[in-house]
Structure formats: C-alpha cells, structure tokens
Amino acid sequence: MSKKITCKLCGQDTHVMEIHLRDYHGKDSDYPCTLEGYKELHPEAPLMSDIAQQKYDERKKEGLNSVVEKADTSESSASALAKLFNLGKIAAAKQQSGADIMVNICQDEGFEELIPAKDPNYVYDVDILKSVLMGLHHNLNVYIFGHAGVGKSTLFEQVCAATKRRLLRVQHTIDTESSHILGQWGVDTKIVKNTDGSETVLSVTKWSPGPLQLAMKHGWLYLADEYDRGHPSVLSAYQAVLEGKPLYTKEADEEHRHIVPHPSFRFGATGNTNGSGDETGLHQATVVQDAATIERFAIVLQQGYMLPKQETAIVQGQARLMKEDAAKIIDFARRVRELHPASVSLSLGPRVAINIGKIGLMRGDFKKGVELAFTNRLPEGEREAVNQVAQRVFG
C-alpha cells in the first residue's frame, strides 16, 4: 500500500485531502476548513497520495469510458455495460482498450416497488446512456431535453431497472407548488373507541413529507419530469439540493426540517427545452427557466430522433411488428418530419410511431393507424399532405 498523506490540521492520514476535509472538517466540526482554505494555510502540503494520484490520472485518461469504477467490487455488485443493457458487441460499449466498462448495481434494501420494470424492447443511444451512468455514478445532476416521445424519462427508468436503483418520478406543470415538492401540513384523523363503546374522532395535525424529502432521506433517484413546465420561482427550491447541500424546509416539523442527502441520492430531470424557451412552437406549455438553476446541472444532454435502424427496432419491438412494416412506419415518420414546420404543424415522435404500429396491426391497415394516431390531430388543411405521404409509403 502506498504511503498516505497527513492532514496538517489534525494529523490523521488519508489518501485524498478533499474527502478527508469533507468528512472530518466540515462546518459543524471542531476544526472546519475548506479545500481552498487548506491550500492557503499549507500551500506546500500534498493533496493526494501517490496511489490516489495514479488512479485519478488513469480515470482522466480514459475519459468517457470511465463512466463507472473498474471491476474493483464483487461480481454481485457490478456488471459489464454491454451485458447489463443487452448492447451486444458494439465498440461503444467497451473501453478503448477493449475491456468491459463495469456498472455498479445498487445493493440497497427495501422500497423494491420503486425499481421500474425492465423493458427488453427498449433501444439505447449508447453515448447518452454512458453519460447518464457517469452522472449517476459520480453524483452529477443530469438534465435531458428533446422532443416529446423520444424516450427521455424512459431512459432514466430503464437505467434504474437495470441497476436496481429506486426511482421517484415527479411531474411538473405550471400549477406545481413548493408544497408539492417539499411537503405540507395536513390533518390526520383517527377514530378511538372508548371504554363505554362510544367512539371519539381525534384530529392530529402532522407534516406530510414531499417527494424530494423522501428521495433525499432514503437515497432514491429523484426525477423532475417535464422540468421546464414548472414556474422558475417554484423550481428555485431545488437550487441548494442541486449543489449537493442539505434541504432545509423551515415550515416542516423537526424530523423533516433539515435533511442531509443520503449517499445514494441522485437528481435527474427531463424537459422539452434546455430552459431557454421553445423555438419550435411545439411546446407552448414550457416556461423559460432561471439560468442560475439550469447551470447547476452538471450534465445537459439533447436527445433527438434516433437513426432509422434504431427507431425501427423500437417500433418493431414495442408494437410487435414485422421488421419491414416497422421500417415503413419510420420511413413515413421521417418524411413527415421533413415537412415540419413548413407544411405540417406537428412533428411525429417514436411514441406516435409505436401507436401507429399497434393500431395499424389491430385494424389490419397502417393508414388507419396513421389516421387515428396522428392525422386527426392536425388542422384540416394539413391532413391531405400527410395522407398523400401515407399513400406513397403504405400503398
């Protein structure tokens, strides 16, 4: 074992000074000190041991391929990325050296009902998948934005399903209030039977913890879904949490007033925009967000429409179609997207394509599936253009 370095404040040995200061010299300790303060007091003192520096340099060199630690854990707590997500032998699922990328499996017990169900037909964008895994492993807040139906929320769900991480998904609208996130006081009514056989109704005021409090307390992934539909003044409640700090709710009871995040707690979000507003006219319910909140997301990903081969595989699997039929639906979808927004006011995402496949299969007519799942939502003047495309594709 390489020699550790010694803390100049307390004399304790450690491999990484930043971690030591966090654990033993926090603001509530006898000798509080930040890393910046420590460097000012002891500019010549080392901040990492030789072995810690070596591991850091190795991970930095590997770049994105170090989305998780290498296999330094038991087989029961880690699995190869390609195997875990059924990615086959594609090069992107391996490290540059050809070695497996190992993904940790959560070992927490309890709340199994919060682990999403695994969908064997889900098709991953491997680059986005690796970025999400990197964020979850290293506790970096992840925000994914893109058109409706491209699989943003489903990606988080399938990552949690594979890694057995507990997920709490919270929808946001313009009507979302702070109490919907942080919790609120309520009345708990109980009926007590008296010795004479009569009943007494007792009303007790108690704090009902919000989803954010529960996720932080128990170590779940908190997914702020449709994030950009919430009002910025309400979503500012997330700012301290996005910085990794405890959650303080002054209105709450003593148990829930100050919650230190569980080591397994993570924060993810999805939206139709990147917070700067909708430029397409498709997502009019979105709200321009406060840049101070958005910048607290360490990783921001744009999830667009997949390549035709990938999208065909999704429709084929989800709608239980023959490959050639799924390919026709994706051909139709891509032609409609080329008409948007000049000739057609609505675009066509994977969710609609899947519905076209399911309805078309049940009715024995994919043009009927197009009508019921898509064209009936268009203004009358646009339907003819789309019907002509459907006729050319499906015959």
C-alpha positions, 0 to 999 in steps of 0.5 A: 500500500502506498504511503498516505498523506497527513492532514496538517490540521489534525494529523490523521492520514488519508489518501485524498485531502478533499474527502478527508476535509469533507468528512472530518472538517466540515462546518459543524466540526471542531476544526472546519476548513475548506479545500481552498482554505487548506491550500492557503494555510499549507500551500506546500502540503500534498493533496493526494497520495501517490496511489490516489494520484495514479488512479485519478490520472488513469480515470482522466485518461480514459475519459468517457469510458470511465463512466463507472469504477473498474471491476474493483467490487464483487461480481454481485455488485457490478456488471459489464455495460454491454451485458447489463443493457443487452448492447451486444458487441458494439465498440461503444460499449467497451473501453478503448482498450477493449475491456468491459466498462463495469456498472455498479448495481445498487445493493440497497434494501427495501422500497423494491416497488420503486425499481421500474420494470425492465423493458427488453424492447427498449433501444439505447443511444449508447453515448447518452446512456454512458453519460447518464451512468457517469452522472449517476455514478459520480453524483452529477445532476443530469438534465435531458431535453428533446422532443416529446416521445423520444424516450427521455424519462424512459431512459432514466427508468430503464437505467434504474431497472437495470441497476436496481436503483429506486426511482421517484418520478415527479411531474411538473406543470405550471400549477406545481407548488413548493408544497408539492415538492417539499411537503405540507401540513395536513390533518390526520384523523383517527377514530378511538373507541372508548371504554363505554363503546362510544367512539371519539374522532381525534384530529392530529395535525402532522407534516406530510413529507414531499417527494424530494424529502423522501428521495433525499432521506432514503437515497432514491433517484429523484426525477423532475419530469417535464422540468421546464413546465414548472414556474422558475420561482417554484423550481428555485427550491431545488437550487441548494439540493442541486449543489449537493447541500442539505434541504432545509424546509423551515415550515416542516416539523423537526424530523423533516426540517433539515435533511442531509442527502443520503449517499445514494441520492441522485437528481435527474430531470427531463424537459422539452427545452434546455430552459431557454424557451421553445423555438419550435412552437411545439411546446407552448406549455414550457416556461423559460427557466432561471439560468442560475438553476439550469447551470447547476446541472452538471450534465445537459444532454439533447436527445433527438430522433434516433437513426432509422435502424434504431427507431425501427427496432423500437417500433418493431419491438414495442408494437410487435411488428414485422421488421419491414412494416416497422421500417415503413412506419419510420420511413413515413415518420421521417418524411413527415418530419421533413415537412415540419414546420413548413407544411405540417404543424406537428412533428411525429415522435417514436411514441406516435410511431409505436401507436401507429404500429399497434393500431395499424396491426389491430385494424389490419391497415397502417393508414388507419393507424396513421389516421387515428394516431396522428392525422386527426390531430392536425388542422384540416388543411394539413391532413391531405399532405400527410395522407398523400405521404401515407399513400406513397409509403403504405400503398 
